[in-house]
Amino acid sequence: MDEQWLLLTEYVTPIADIPARLSEMGIPFIEASIREPEALAGVAIPAAELNRVLDAFEVRSHFGQVRTNRSNLYLLVPAADRVRLDSGNMEQWSVMLPVFLEFSNRTEQKIYVQNQHGQPHSAEFAADDGIVVVFWASAFETNHAEYPLVCRQQIPSGQRDGVKPTGEGLPILSPEGDTIAELLEDVLYILFDLPHDGVNAGPILRYILDKAFSLMGSDPVSVSEREAQRRLASRRNYLHLCSNQRQRALNDLRDSQQRAERDVRIYRGDLIRSLRDEASFRQQLAVIESRSEDVAQLEAEYEKLWQIKGVTDIQVFDGSIIVTTEHLNTVPLSDGSIRDLGVYKIVIRVESGRVTAHNETRRVNEYSHPHQHSDGELCLGNITEGIIKLVAAYEFAAAISILIEFLQNIYEDDTYGRRIWEWPLAEDSTGIIVPESTTDFDDEDTEDTEVPF
């Protein structure tokens, strides 16, 4: 073909009607098939005859032309009345457009496409009349990630750049088991730079959109169903986090033990220190090895978290367990008053055991709680070692229960505790009050103070 030809497919009009009508009109045509941008068969006509053909079939839509694998043959596809590109840097747009058009037809909604290049895109900015598909983004700011293998395709540098999933949306997993996209409200977050030059984006995009379509269903998913699916995703992330953390801890402790043993043999001057370290690592390793990886036990511990009085939400995200509390007040102070604390997000970083608490209601002199360091970490005093042990044993329910009690019990006799007098009085009893404290929360970590574990 020296002149330009156009391939008519189901995108334009039913194929069965085309050949006979073209013969009647005396318009030359060839039955043809293509492999790229996707496998399609149809009828090819000279580009100069396009308007006559569209008029004959009473097709009023606007169309675009997409390059195919055959020289001088272009695929005719509907233009932006169904799919709108709202950002640049989409090198594979000609490959992806036919896939988006098919998705638009299946969902009967317009599709708005963006590429955020690692910047978050809030689900609050969903389109009123369609579905937003955002590449290389998530709903909240997350860490950088790479996706080197997707749908059994080796993804090259540049195209593999992405962000970590938030755990808040409905996850879309690759055949390899990785979360490569999230559906949140009517926004589909494809977590990496799929439009970048690299492997053919069409098949991977079709895989993701097929999974998204199955999550959406033919009718809008109800709020209760979406919440149930979000909880299921949270549970799966929780089990995945704990399982992976156990293996990482085993590997790290084995390495540490081996290094310590080598130090004992080589560095005689550091013998006492090395022996102490080696014994400590051996003890920790024995504790973890003695605890089997029991999925049922992990699930039971997860359910315990939801049963704790004062817990309203649990999120598992980026190696952390994040627990939201109800509105908290202190227990009665020495003068009989009760102070209004607020709603807290307690964050346990599983690998390090670090604990922070973020006040969602207020801050007093830049602090979320009287017993808090300037870097945001809680000053746990003599319960520090106990919390570390509970986290290492994956006994998160007990740790959270003690931390909620710690937040409400103020040790007034030290510098940190005296900050409580700057906090507002509680106007009512909406906050949770622990009737009687069973733990002495003393910031002075002394040797003769018993840790309640």
PAZALO-794901 format. One line per 10 residues: their letters; for each residue x, z, y of C-alpha. Coordinates in nm, 2 decimals. Each point is the difference from the previous one (the first is absolute). Layout:
a	X/Z/Y | ...
END
This chain:
mdeqwlllte	0.00/0.00/0.00 | 0.16/-0.11/0.33 | -0.29/0.10/0.22 | -0.13/0.35/0.02 | -0.27/0.10/-0.24 | -0.23/0.30/-0.01 | -0.11/0.19/-0.31 | -0.38/0.09/0.00 | -0.08/0.30/-0.22 | -0.28/0.25/-0.03
yvtpiadipa	0.12/0.14/0.33 | -0.17/-0.30/0.16 | -0.30/-0.10/-0.21 | -0.09/-0.01/-0.38 | 0.24/-0.23/-0.17 | -0.26/-0.16/-0.23 | -0.17/-0.16/0.30 | 0.32/-0.16/0.15 | 0.11/-0.30/-0.22 | -0.34/-0.19/-0.02
rlsemgipfi	-0.06/0.04/0.37 | 0.35/-0.12/0.10 | -0.05/-0.31/-0.22 | -0.32/-0.08/0.17 | 0.17/0.03/0.34 | 0.30/-0.22/-0.11 | 0.25/0.28/0.07 | 0.30/0.00/-0.23 | 0.06/0.32/-0.19 | 0.22/0.14/-0.28
easirepeal	-0.07/0.30/-0.23 | 0.30/0.23/0.05 | 0.13/0.34/-0.08 | 0.26/0.23/0.16 | 0.21/0.31/-0.10 | 0.08/0.13/0.35 | -0.12/0.19/0.20 | -0.22/0.06/-0.31 | -0.12/-0.19/-0.31 | -0.29/-0.21/0.11
agvaipaael	-0.17/-0.33/-0.09 | -0.21/-0.23/0.22 | -0.04/-0.34/0.16 | 0.26/-0.14/0.25 | -0.10/-0.22/0.29 | 0.20/-0.17/0.28 | 0.03/0.23/0.29 | -0.14/-0.27/0.23 | -0.33/0.02/-0.19 | -0.05/0.37/0.04
nrvldafevr	-0.27/0.00/0.28 | -0.21/-0.27/-0.18 | 0.01/0.22/-0.32 | -0.09/0.32/0.18 | -0.29/-0.18/0.18 | -0.12/-0.15/-0.32 | -0.02/0.34/-0.17 | -0.13/0.17/0.31 | 0.29/0.25/0.01 | 0.03/0.15/0.34
shfgqvrtnr	0.28/0.26/-0.05 | 0.35/-0.04/0.15 | 0.28/-0.04/-0.25 | 0.37/0.04/-0.01 | 0.26/-0.19/-0.20 | 0.24/0.18/-0.24 | 0.31/-0.16/-0.14 | 0.00/-0.04/-0.38 | 0.27/-0.07/-0.27 | -0.09/-0.37/0.02
snlyllvpaa	0.16/-0.22/0.26 | -0.25/-0.12/0.28 | -0.29/0.19/-0.17 | -0.15/0.29/0.20 | -0.26/0.25/-0.11 | -0.31/0.02/0.23 | -0.11/0.36/0.07 | -0.24/0.17/0.24 | 0.17/0.13/0.31 | -0.03/0.33/0.19
drvrldsgnm	-0.38/0.03/-0.01 | 0.05/0.22/-0.32 | 0.36/0.11/0.02 | 0.18/0.10/0.33 | 0.37/0.07/0.04 | 0.05/0.27/0.26 | 0.38/0.02/0.00 | 0.31/-0.22/-0.05 | 0.29/0.01/-0.25 | -0.20/-0.14/-0.29
eqwsvmlpvf	0.24/-0.25/-0.15 | -0.22/-0.06/-0.30 | -0.33/-0.03/0.18 | -0.07/-0.35/-0.14 | 0.03/0.14/-0.35 | -0.21/0.31/0.07 | -0.28/-0.16/0.20 | -0.18/-0.16/-0.30 | 0.01/0.33/-0.19 | -0.15/0.18/0.30
lefsnrteqk	-0.27/-0.26/0.03 | -0.09/0.06/-0.36 | -0.01/0.38/0.06 | -0.22/-0.06/0.31 | -0.24/-0.20/-0.21 | -0.01/0.27/-0.27 | -0.06/0.29/0.24 | -0.22/-0.21/0.24 | 0.20/0.16/0.29 | 0.25/-0.12/0.26
iyvqnqhgqp	0.36/0.08/-0.06 | 0.23/0.12/0.27 | 0.37/-0.02/-0.09 | 0.29/0.19/0.17 | 0.37/0.08/-0.07 | 0.10/0.34/0.15 | 0.37/-0.02/-0.10 | 0.02/0.37/-0.11 | -0.22/0.14/0.28 | -0.31/0.20/-0.10
hsaefaaddg	-0.35/-0.14/0.05 | -0.28/0.24/0.02 | -0.31/-0.06/-0.21 | -0.20/0.09/0.31 | 0.07/-0.35/0.13 | -0.19/-0.18/-0.28 | -0.19/-0.31/0.10 | -0.38/0.04/0.05 | -0.07/-0.34/-0.17 | 0.25/-0.03/-0.27
ivvvfwasaf	0.30/0.13/-0.20 | 0.34/0.06/0.15 | 0.31/-0.08/-0.21 | 0.32/0.15/0.13 | 0.34/-0.08/-0.14 | 0.31/0.23/0.00 | -0.20/0.30/0.13 | -0.20/0.31/-0.09 | -0.26/0.21/0.17 | 0.25/0.26/0.11
etnhaeyplv	0.37/0.00/0.07 | 0.19/0.02/-0.33 | 0.36/-0.05/-0.12 | 0.16/-0.33/-0.06 | -0.02/-0.14/-0.36 | 0.09/-0.31/-0.19 | -0.19/-0.19/-0.26 | 0.26/-0.20/-0.20 | -0.23/-0.08/-0.30 | -0.37/-0.10/0.05
crqqipsgqr	-0.21/-0.18/-0.26 | 0.31/-0.07/-0.21 | 0.15/-0.18/0.30 | 0.35/0.10/0.14 | -0.07/0.05/0.37 | 0.30/-0.10/0.22 | 0.14/0.19/0.30 | -0.22/-0.02/0.30 | -0.32/-0.07/-0.19 | 0.04/0.33/-0.19
dgvkptgegl	0.01/0.22/0.32 | -0.30/0.24/0.02 | -0.14/0.35/0.04 | -0.09/0.27/-0.24 | -0.37/0.05/-0.08 | -0.19/0.28/0.17 | -0.20/0.11/-0.30 | -0.31/0.01/0.22 | -0.15/-0.34/-0.10 | -0.11/-0.15/-0.33
pilspegdti	0.33/-0.11/-0.16 | 0.06/-0.35/-0.13 | 0.27/0.00/-0.27 | 0.23/-0.28/-0.10 | 0.03/-0.09/-0.37 | 0.32/0.21/0.01 | -0.20/0.31/0.10 | 0.11/0.02/0.37 | -0.25/0.04/0.29 | 0.04/-0.32/0.19
aelledvlyi	-0.31/0.02/0.21 | -0.27/0.25/0.12 | -0.36/-0.05/0.09 | -0.12/0.24/0.27 | -0.34/-0.06/0.15 | -0.02/-0.38/0.07 | 0.38/-0.03/0.05 | 0.22/-0.13/-0.28 | 0.36/0.11/0.04 | 0.25/-0.22/-0.19
lfdlphdgvn	0.30/0.22/0.02 | 0.29/-0.25/0.02 | 0.09/-0.32/0.19 | -0.16/-0.25/-0.25 | -0.04/-0.28/0.27 | 0.38/-0.01/0.05 | 0.19/-0.30/-0.15 | 0.08/0.07/-0.36 | -0.20/-0.03/-0.32 | -0.33/-0.18/0.02
agpilryild	-0.24/0.25/0.16 | -0.31/-0.18/-0.13 | -0.02/0.15/-0.36 | 0.09/0.35/0.11 | -0.25/-0.01/0.29 | -0.27/-0.12/-0.24 | 0.08/0.29/-0.24 | -0.03/0.26/0.28 | -0.32/-0.15/0.14 | -0.16/-0.02/-0.35
kafslmgsdp	0.08/0.38/-0.04 | -0.14/0.07/0.34 | -0.32/-0.19/-0.07 | -0.05/0.20/-0.32 | 0.04/0.32/0.20 | -0.25/-0.12/0.27 | -0.26/-0.12/-0.25 | -0.29/-0.22/0.10 | -0.15/0.28/0.21 | 0.18/0.23/0.24
vsvsereaqr	0.14/0.30/-0.18 | -0.18/0.32/0.10 | 0.18/0.28/0.18 | -0.03/0.23/-0.30 | 0.14/-0.26/-0.24 | 0.29/-0.07/0.22 | 0.07/0.37/0.03 | -0.01/0.03/-0.38 | 0.25/-0.29/-0.03 | 0.22/0.16/0.27
rlasrrnylh	0.01/0.32/-0.19 | 0.08/-0.18/-0.32 | 0.29/-0.17/0.18 | 0.11/0.34/0.13 | -0.01/0.14/-0.35 | 0.21/-0.29/-0.13 | 0.25/0.04/0.28 | 0.02/0.37/-0.07 | 0.07/-0.06/-0.37 | 0.25/-0.27/0.08
lcsnqrqral	0.18/0.22/0.25 | 0.03/0.30/-0.23 | 0.11/-0.21/-0.30 | 0.27/-0.19/0.20 | 0.12/0.32/0.17 | 0.06/0.17/-0.34 | 0.22/-0.29/-0.11 | 0.19/-0.01/0.33 | 0.05/0.38/-0.02 | 0.13/-0.04/-0.36
ndlrdsqqra	0.24/-0.27/0.10 | 0.12/0.18/0.31 | 0.05/0.33/-0.19 | 0.18/-0.17/-0.29 | 0.24/-0.17/0.25 | 0.05/0.33/0.18 | 0.07/0.19/-0.32 | 0.26/-0.26/-0.11 | 0.17/0.01/0.34 | 0.01/0.38/-0.02
erdvriyrgd	0.15/0.00/-0.35 | 0.27/-0.24/0.12 | 0.08/0.22/0.29 | 0.04/0.30/-0.24 | 0.26/-0.20/-0.19 | 0.19/-0.15/0.30 | -0.03/0.24/0.29 | 0.11/0.34/-0.13 | 0.00/0.14/0.35 | -0.37/-0.06/0.03
lirslrdeas	-0.08/0.13/-0.35 | -0.23/0.28/0.10 | -0.21/-0.22/0.23 | -0.02/-0.29/-0.25 | -0.10/0.23/-0.28 | -0.28/0.15/0.22 | -0.12/-0.35/0.09 | 0.02/-0.13/-0.36 | -0.20/0.30/-0.12 | -0.26/-0.05/0.26
frqqlavies	-0.04/-0.37/-0.08 | -0.02/0.08/-0.37 | -0.27/0.25/0.06 | -0.21/-0.25/0.21 | 0.06/-0.27/-0.25 | -0.12/0.22/-0.28 | -0.32/0.09/0.20 | -0.08/-0.37/0.06 | 0.08/-0.11/-0.36 | -0.21/0.28/-0.14
rsedvaqlea	-0.30/-0.12/0.19 | -0.15/-0.30/-0.17 | -0.14/-0.29/0.21 | -0.36/0.07/-0.08 | -0.24/-0.22/0.19 | -0.29/0.22/-0.08 | 0.19/0.30/0.15 | 0.08/-0.20/0.31 | -0.37/-0.10/0.03 | -0.11/0.36/-0.04
eyeklwqikg	0.24/0.11/0.27 | -0.13/-0.28/0.23 | -0.36/0.13/-0.05 | 0.12/0.36/0.08 | 0.11/-0.12/0.34 | -0.36/-0.12/0.08 | -0.14/0.34/-0.11 | 0.21/0.20/0.24 | -0.21/0.17/0.26 | 0.06/-0.16/0.34
vtdiqvfdgs	0.13/-0.34/-0.13 | -0.20/-0.30/0.14 | 0.23/-0.30/-0.09 | 0.30/-0.09/-0.21 | 0.23/-0.30/0.06 | 0.31/-0.10/-0.20 | 0.22/-0.22/0.21 | 0.37/-0.09/0.02 | 0.13/0.28/-0.23 | -0.22/0.27/0.17
iivttehlnt	-0.32/0.18/-0.09 | -0.21/0.05/0.32 | -0.28/0.25/0.00 | -0.25/0.03/0.28 | -0.16/0.35/0.05 | -0.33/0.11/0.15 | 0.02/0.16/0.35 | 0.20/0.32/-0.05 | 0.00/0.33/0.19 | 0.24/0.29/-0.05
vplsdgsird	-0.09/0.31/-0.19 | -0.07/0.29/0.24 | 0.32/0.09/0.19 | 0.13/0.35/0.09 | -0.24/0.02/0.30 | -0.30/-0.11/-0.21 | -0.01/-0.35/0.16 | -0.03/-0.32/-0.19 | 0.19/-0.30/0.14 | -0.11/-0.37/-0.03
lgvykivirv	0.27/-0.21/-0.18 | -0.17/-0.33/-0.07 | 0.00/-0.27/-0.27 | 0.34/-0.06/-0.17 | 0.17/-0.27/-0.20 | 0.24/0.17/-0.24 | 0.27/-0.25/-0.11 | 0.21/0.08/-0.32 | 0.29/-0.24/-0.04 | 0.03/0.01/-0.38
esgrvtahne	0.36/-0.11/-0.04 | 0.15/0.24/0.26 | -0.26/0.28/-0.01 | -0.02/0.00/0.38 | -0.33/0.13/0.13 | -0.15/-0.09/0.35 | -0.34/0.07/0.15 | -0.15/-0.21/0.27 | -0.28/0.14/0.21 | -0.27/-0.26/0.05
trrvneyshp	-0.19/0.21/0.25 | 0.25/0.13/0.25 | 0.36/0.10/0.07 | 0.11/0.30/0.20 | 0.32/-0.04/0.18 | 0.08/-0.31/-0.22 | -0.04/0.21/-0.32 | -0.26/-0.07/-0.27 | 0.02/0.36/-0.13 | 0.17/0.32/0.12
hqhsdgelcl	0.23/0.01/-0.31 | 0.15/-0.35/0.06 | 0.35/-0.12/0.08 | 0.06/-0.24/0.28 | 0.05/-0.29/-0.25 | -0.36/0.06/-0.13 | 0.10/0.16/-0.33 | -0.18/0.33/-0.08 | 0.20/0.32/0.01 | -0.11/0.13/-0.34
gnitegiikl	0.21/0.31/-0.01 | 0.02/0.18/-0.33 | -0.24/-0.25/-0.17 | 0.24/-0.29/0.04 | 0.16/0.03/-0.34 | -0.34/0.04/-0.17 | -0.14/-0.31/0.16 | 0.30/-0.20/-0.10 | -0.04/0.12/-0.36 | -0.37/-0.09/0.00
vaayefaaai	0.07/-0.35/0.14 | 0.28/-0.06/-0.26 | -0.25/0.10/-0.28 | -0.27/-0.23/0.15 | -0.23/0.30/0.05 | -0.12/-0.14/0.33 | -0.34/0.17/-0.01 | 0.16/0.34/0.00 | 0.24/-0.10/0.27 | -0.28/-0.13/0.23
silieflqni	-0.21/0.31/-0.06 | 0.29/0.22/0.11 | 0.08/-0.22/0.29 | -0.36/0.02/0.13 | 0.01/0.38/-0.03 | 0.34/-0.01/0.18 | -0.14/-0.19/0.29 | -0.28/0.25/0.05 | 0.22/0.32/-0.04 | 0.22/0.05/0.31
yeddtygrri	0.30/0.23/-0.01 | -0.03/0.14/0.35 | 0.32/0.20/0.01 | 0.25/-0.28/0.03 | 0.08/-0.26/0.27 | -0.20/-0.27/-0.17 | -0.30/0.21/-0.07 | -0.03/0.13/0.35 | -0.09/-0.36/0.11 | -0.35/0.06/-0.15
wewplaedst	-0.11/0.19/0.31 | 0.02/-0.33/0.19 | -0.26/-0.16/-0.23 | -0.37/0.00/0.09 | -0.25/0.25/-0.13 | -0.23/-0.13/-0.27 | -0.35/-0.04/0.15 | -0.18/0.00/-0.33 | 0.07/0.04/-0.37 | 0.01/-0.37/-0.10
giivpesttd	0.36/0.03/-0.11 | 0.09/0.12/-0.35 | 0.10/0.36/-0.01 | 0.19/0.14/-0.30 | -0.17/0.34/-0.06 | 0.32/0.19/-0.09 | 0.36/-0.12/0.00 | 0.18/0.05/-0.32 | 0.34/-0.13/0.12 | 0.24/0.16/0.25
fddedtedte	0.10/-0.29/0.22 | 0.31/0.14/0.15 | 0.24/-0.24/0.17 | 0.30/0.22/-0.08 | 0.12/-0.14/-0.34 | 0.16/0.32/-0.13 | 0.14/0.07/-0.35 | -0.23/0.29/-0.07 | -0.32/-0.18/0.09 | -0.19/-0.11/-0.31
vpf	-0.10/-0.37/-0.02 | -0.36/-0.02/-0.13 | 0.08/-0.26/-0.28
END
